[in-house]
């Protein structure tokens, strides 16, 4: 099932581990708790991604990315910052660049950032905007796209997948399968 479970609190993890999701996105966790959380995900054969911008106690820099890659062994990082995408790629982990879009000006800036950073995957938020921007993003840079943010219903998941998203990310456990 092309769904990534978004985890904001540790107590949400057991349900994600028991689900059919192939990936888990950690959005808010203290850095000193990450190792056991990531390793539990990987022990279940799932990919573990960490949103480096939102992790308390972790440097939002190349050293923070190196720590996640080398010491924790994450499969990928999520960030809004182009410089951290480059750091993730240098560490050979999957780089997901998150685009929080709210208007046309934001889309232009986001596309320029994507051109510069060249992430492995783009995550488009909020999900409701995806149908409006997918063609523009794909025309500029044909990258795999994940849709996240306010994806709470099966119909929203299916709509995003039909429009070309490779997956959705959601904290709505009912969509994890």
Protein Blocks (a to p, Z undefined) as FASTA:
>chain_A
ZZddddfbfklmmmmmmmmbfbdcdfbdcfklmmmmmmmmmmnopacdddfklmghiacb
fklmmmmmmmnopabdcdfbfklmmmmmmnopacddddddfbfklmmmmmmmmmmnopab
dcdddfklmmmmmmmmmmmoccddddeehiabfklmmmmmmnopabdcdfblklnZZ
